[in-house]
Amino acid sequence: MTTRVGVVLFPGTNCEFDTADAVRLVGGEPVVLWHQERSVGDVDAVVVPGGFAHGDYLRPGAIARFSPVMSAVAEFAAGGGPVVGICNGFQVLTEAGLLPGALQKNAGLKFVCAPAKLRVETVSTALTAGAEVGQVLDVPVNHFEGNYTCSPETLAELRAEDRIVFRYLDNPNGSVDDIAGICNAGRNVVGLMPHPERATSELLGSVDGLVLWRSLLSAATTAA
Amino acid sequence: MTFDVRVEVLLRGGIADPAGSTIERSLPTLGFEGVRDVRVGKSIRFTVEAVDEGAAVAAVEDMCARFLTNPVIEESVVSVEPAGGAA
């Protein structure tokens, strides 16, 4: 049976095709979930891809979190289903309260679009189970509001509970503690600013994203 | 009653404000010296129907907490007054 991965599509999302391709590349079947849908159907995992959902009006993710599909995604996550938010998807998950903290404008007010080196900090998540702690992945970033911030209490909790999933080796946006990605307490919801779907082929300059997609597919198959 | 509402959204103290600091660094090039603490926010204006001013303020504060601001990084200043011309 093929593992089905829901790819959430808001008006303004623009990474859905790349994400669907990445899912296919590792043997999964992408299923597009339009933001007005009230159910995620029978998918085994959900990805909230990058882009500019609802034009990023008000704040990135602020309006997307009220789309009907987000209640279904929250319910899926509460049941232990793997959910990954990439870039704008990470912003949507923080606004929706599925992940703590917020993404503020990059330090230096620069839009960054460049390859980035990420260190895998924990393999106990739906997205990193197949990787190794300390492994360095080459995955591009492409964002203006990717500077992760949170209260000192939340940061202490993320550290103590081993919930910082990725750190930048060379921080491109000023994020606190070099954070590139985090997970929830259940470890099934992961958000990250870099784009693993853009690191899936030698033609794209890196295949380092594949280990993450394979991990997600494997977590999805187990959760199903 | 109709009320005119102004919501000013600002980044919380301690949250980096790169737009504000860029403006602050640029002003001296125009000869404006001594400008400090530039903060860039947004202003949201609308009218709202409510039974009285207290109800209007309560509704607007709820909007701020749940939608208009992200309390992790932003705070708001709300001003509510009877719509222009109302007695």
Chai-1 contact restraints between the chains, C-beta under 6 A:
chainA,res_idxA,chainB,res_idxB,connection_type,confidence,min_distance_angstrom,max_distance_angstrom,comment,restraint_id
A,R59,B,N70,contact,1.0,0.0,6.0,A-B,restraint_1
A,A102,B,N70,contact,1.0,0.0,6.0,A-B,restraint_2
A,A102,B,V72,contact,1.0,0.0,6.0,A-B,restraint_3
A,A102,B,I73,contact,1.0,0.0,6.0,A-B,restraint_4
A,Q104,B,I73,contact,1.0,0.0,6.0,A-B,restraint_5
A,K105,B,P18,contact,1.0,0.0,6.0,A-B,restraint_6
A,A107,B,A16,contact,1.0,0.0,6.0,A-B,restraint_7
A,A107,B,P18,contact,1.0,0.0,6.0,A-B,restraint_8
A,L109,B,P18,contact,1.0,0.0,6.0,A-B,restraint_9
A,L109,B,T22,contact,1.0,0.0,6.0,A-B,restraint_10
